[in-house]
Amino acid sequence: MSERALRIAILMGGRSAEREVSLHTGEQVSRALASIGHEVVHVDTADIGFIETLRTGRFDLAFICLHGRFGEDGTIQGLLELLELPYVGSGVLASALAMDKVVSKQIFVAAGIPTPAWAVVRRGHPYSVEEMVGRLGGKLVVKPVSEGSSVGMSIVHEPAELAPAIERAFEHDRTVLIEEFVAGAEVTVGVLGNSELTALPTLEVVPEHEFYDYESKYVPGMSRHIIPARVPDVAREECQRIALEAHRALTCRGMSRADTIVTADGTVYLLEVNTIPGMTKTSLLPDAARAAGIEFPELCGTLVSFARER
């Protein structure tokens, strides 16, 4: 290892709907960092006592392996700022912006980045199914605004399915995103770096289900990863360009992963940006990094280096 051994708090578990995924991510990141000489300590943020552990633990750095609320949304980042403890990944603002699917889409539009048309429904406020279908089309995507891993997400095929899909999403959030369905190849692009950025190779996701849902993400064999994506070269380059632009627009640091759709005519639409991508055996960012010649321990070590750089 090119740098001294560090004492690193692996923040994992937590209280979000993605707790189990976070535990898997934390275990694998821990093994990778230990293999290159770092001292790792597991810290489950589900127990509020973790704050005292961080305050008194004499850690050099925190590696955030939390997904969803209280991990990816800027809250844990704000705590670490108060504790003056360096951490892997984006800061408070970028984390909060990326986690909110509506605000991030507004930023994409302002930055000139194509994204599917959308509408917003808030709990307790009236909405018109006919108006949404007329504006966005008969096939729609319904998502809680601030959840990850496709939790609470549905594909709506006909108007009668829209209201039940919105109610399912309301089980996870007070605000729901209704998005135009765009058919095409699901292509994801990882970005690494702080000021100097690198776009990783394009990765096409081919899920066994209709869309890349929770099971497709985390159950081995439920999706295939194809690198590079089976889209024209010009579309691959556009996916990478958009991923870099979105990383900059949201002021991300260290790493991000942009999820895009490439239509049959090669048009690229940005769906969302993840600031703490999964790091499990079936995750996308590690696969794309491996295709670029970066094995998992090196990837984790590089992310630690980016955090120390700041």
C-alpha positions in Angstrom: 0.0 0.0 0.0 1.3 3.4 -1.0 0.1 5.3 2.1 0.2 4.6 5.9 -2.3 2.4 7.5 -5.4 4.2 8.7 -8.0 3.5 11.4 -11.2 3.6 9.4 -14.8 3.5 10.7 -17.0 1.5 8.4 -20.5 3.1 8.8 -23.0 0.5 7.9 -26.5 -0.9 8.6 -28.5 2.1 9.7 -32.2 2.5 9.8 -33.3 2.9 6.1 -35.1 0.4 3.9 -31.8 -0.6 2.5 -30.2 -1.8 5.8 -29.5 -5.3 4.7 -27.8 -4.1 1.5 -25.7 -1.7 3.6 -24.5 -4.5 5.9 -23.3 -6.5 2.8 -21.6 -3.4 1.4 -19.9 -2.7 4.7 -18.6 -6.3 5.1 -17.1 -6.3 1.6 -15.5 -2.9 1.9 -14.1 -3.9 5.3 -12.4 -7.0 3.8 -11.0 -5.0 0.9 -9.6 -2.3 3.1 -8.2 -4.8 5.6 -6.5 -6.6 2.7 -4.5 -3.5 1.9 -3.4 -2.9 5.4 -6.0 -0.6 7.0 -7.5 -1.1 10.4 -11.3 -1.3 10.1 -14.0 -1.0 12.7 -17.6 -1.7 12.0 -20.0 1.0 13.2 -23.8 0.3 12.9 -25.5 3.6 12.9 -28.9 2.0 13.9 -27.7 2.5 17.5 -27.6 6.2 18.4 -24.5 5.4 20.5 -22.5 5.3 17.3 -22.0 9.1 17.6 -20.0 8.6 20.8 -18.1 5.8 19.1 -17.1 8.1 16.3 -16.3 11.0 18.7 -14.0 9.0 20.9 -12.7 6.3 18.5 -9.6 8.1 17.2 -10.5 7.3 13.6 -8.6 8.8 10.8 -11.5 8.5 8.4 -15.1 7.2 7.9 -16.1 5.1 4.9 -19.8 5.5 4.5 -21.5 2.3 3.4 -25.0 3.5 4.2 -27.7 3.6 1.5 -30.9 5.6 1.5 -32.2 7.8 4.3 -29.8 8.9 7.1 -26.8 7.7 5.0 -27.0 8.9 1.4 -29.1 12.1 2.0 -26.6 14.4 3.7 -27.5 13.7 7.3 -24.6 11.5 8.2 -22.3 13.8 6.2 -23.4 16.7 8.3 -22.6 14.8 11.5 -19.2 13.9 10.2 -18.5 17.6 9.3 -19.4 18.6 12.9 -17.1 15.8 14.3 -14.4 17.0 11.9 -13.9 13.4 10.7 -13.0 13.1 7.0 -15.3 10.7 5.0 -15.5 9.0 1.7 -17.9 10.4 -0.9 -19.9 13.5 -1.5 -20.6 16.3 1.0 -23.8 17.4 2.6 -25.2 19.5 -0.3 -24.5 17.0 -3.1 -25.8 14.1 -1.1 -29.1 15.9 -0.3 -29.5 17.1 -3.9 -28.9 13.7 -5.5 -31.2 11.9 -3.0 -34.1 14.1 -3.9 -35.2 12.8 -7.3 -37.3 15.9 -8.0 -34.7 18.5 -7.1 -31.9 16.6 -8.9 -34.1 16.5 -12.1 -34.6 20.3 -11.8 -30.8 20.7 -11.6 -30.3 18.4 -14.6 -32.7 20.5 -16.7 -30.9 23.7 -15.6 -27.6 22.1 -16.7 -29.0 21.1 -20.1 -29.0 17.4 -19.3 -31.9 15.4 -20.9 -34.1 13.7 -18.4 -37.6 12.1 -18.8 -40.6 14.4 -18.3 -42.2 14.1 -14.8 -44.8 15.3 -12.4 -45.0 15.3 -8.6 -47.7 14.1 -6.2 -47.7 15.0 -2.5 -49.6 13.1 0.2 -52.8 14.8 1.0 -52.9 16.9 -2.2 -55.3 16.1 -5.0 -54.1 14.9 -8.4 -55.7 14.0 -11.7 -54.9 10.6 -13.3 -56.3 11.8 -16.6 -54.1 14.9 -16.6 -50.9 12.9 -15.8 -51.6 10.3 -18.5 -52.4 13.0 -21.0 -49.2 14.8 -20.3 -46.8 12.0 -19.7 -48.3 9.0 -21.6 -50.0 5.8 -20.8 -46.9 3.9 -19.5 -45.4 5.6 -16.4 -42.8 5.0 -13.7 -43.8 5.8 -10.1 -41.1 6.3 -7.5 -40.8 7.6 -3.9 -38.8 10.8 -4.2 -36.1 10.0 -1.6 -35.6 6.2 -1.6 -33.0 4.1 -3.4 -32.6 0.5 -4.7 -36.0 0.9 -6.5 -37.8 0.6 -3.1 -41.5 1.4 -3.6 -41.0 1.8 -7.4 -43.7 0.6 -9.9 -44.2 0.5 -13.7 -47.7 1.6 -14.6 -49.0 0.1 -17.9 -52.6 1.6 -17.9 -54.3 4.5 -16.1 -56.1 2.2 -13.6 -52.8 1.1 -12.1 -51.6 4.7 -11.4 -53.5 5.4 -8.2 -52.5 2.1 -6.5 -48.9 2.6 -7.6 -48.9 6.1 -6.0 -50.3 4.7 -2.8 -47.5 2.0 -2.7 -44.9 4.8 -3.1 -46.6 6.8 -0.3 -45.7 3.9 2.0 -42.1 5.1 1.7 -42.3 8.8 1.2 -44.6 11.8 1.5 -43.7 12.9 -2.1 -43.9 10.7 -5.2 -42.3 11.2 -8.6 -44.4 10.2 -11.7 -42.1 9.9 -14.7 -42.6 9.3 -18.4 -41.6 5.8 -19.3 -38.7 5.8 -21.7 -38.0 2.5 -23.5 -34.4 1.6 -24.1 -31.2 0.1 -22.8 -30.4 0.7 -19.1 -26.9 2.0 -19.0 -25.0 3.1 -15.9 -21.7 5.0 -15.7 -19.5 5.3 -12.7 -17.5 8.5 -12.1 -14.4 8.6 -9.9 -12.5 11.7 -8.6 -12.6 15.1 -6.9 -11.5 17.8 -9.3 -10.0 15.5 -11.9 -12.7 13.1 -13.0 -12.7 9.8 -14.7 -15.8 8.2 -16.3 -15.7 4.4 -16.0 -16.7 2.1 -18.9 -20.4 2.0 -19.7 -22.3 -0.9 -18.2 -25.6 -2.2 -19.6 -28.0 -3.8 -17.1 -30.2 -6.6 -18.3 -32.6 -7.5 -15.5 -34.7 -10.7 -15.3 -37.7 -8.6 -14.3 -39.4 -5.8 -16.2 -37.1 -3.3 -14.6 -34.0 -3.2 -12.4 -35.8 -3.7 -9.1 -34.6 -4.6 -5.6 -34.3 -8.3 -6.4 -32.5 -7.7 -9.7 -30.0 -5.5 -7.9 -29.1 -7.8 -5.0 -29.9 -11.4 -5.9 -27.2 -13.2 -7.9 -28.4 -14.3 -11.3 -31.3 -11.9 -11.4 -29.5 -9.5 -13.8 -26.7 -9.4 -16.2 -24.0 -6.7 -16.6 -22.7 -6.2 -20.1 -19.5 -4.1 -20.5 -19.3 -2.1 -22.6 -23.0 -1.4 -23.1 -24.5 -2.7 -26.4 -25.2 0.8 -27.8 -23.5 2.8 -30.6 -20.1 4.3 -29.7 -21.5 7.8 -29.9 -24.2 6.9 -27.4 -21.6 5.4 -25.0 -19.6 8.6 -25.2 -22.7 10.6 -24.5 -23.6 8.4 -21.5 -20.1 9.1 -20.1 -20.3 12.8 -20.9 -23.7 13.1 -19.1 -22.4 11.2 -16.1 -19.5 13.7 -15.8 -21.8 16.7 -16.3 -24.3 15.4 -13.7 -21.4 14.7 -11.2 -20.3 18.3 -11.6 -23.8 19.8 -11.6 -24.6 18.2 -8.2 -21.1 19.0 -6.9 -20.4 15.4 -6.1 -17.0 14.2 -4.8 -15.1 11.0 -4.8 -17.6 8.8 -6.7 -21.0 8.8 -8.2 -23.0 6.5 -10.5 -25.3 7.9 -13.2 -28.2 5.8 -14.4 -29.3 6.5 -18.0 -31.6 5.1 -20.7 -30.4 4.9 -24.3 -33.3 4.8 -26.7 -33.4 2.9 -30.0 -32.3 6.0 -31.9 -29.3 6.6 -29.6 -30.8 9.4 -27.5 -29.6 9.4 -23.9 -31.7 10.4 -20.9 -30.4 10.7 -17.4 -32.6 9.1 -14.7 -30.8 9.8 -11.5 -27.4 9.9 -9.8 -26.3 7.8 -6.8 -23.7 9.2 -4.5 -23.1 6.0 -2.5 -23.4 3.2 -5.1 -23.7 -0.4 -3.8 -20.4 -2.3 -3.2 -21.8 -5.8 -3.0 -20.8 -8.8 -5.3 -23.6 -7.9 -7.7 -23.1 -4.2 -7.7 -22.5 -2.0 -10.7 -19.7 0.4 -9.8 -17.2 -2.4 -8.8 -17.9 -4.3 -12.0 -17.3 -1.2 -14.1 -14.1 -0.4 -12.2 -12.9 -4.0 -12.7 -13.5 -3.6 -16.5 -11.2 -0.5 -16.3 -8.5 -2.6 -14.6 -9.3 -1.5 -11.0 -9.8 -4.4 -8.7 -12.1 -4.0 -5.7 -9.4 -3.4 -3.0 -7.7 -0.8 -5.2 -11.1 0.9 -5.8 -11.8 1.1 -2.0 -8.2 2.3 -1.4 -8.6 5.0 -4.1 -11.8 6.3 -2.6 -10.0 6.6 0.8 -7.3 8.5 -1.0 -9.9 10.9 -2.5 -11.3 11.5 1.0 -7.9 12.3 2.4 -7.2 14.6 -0.6 -9.9 16.9 0.6 
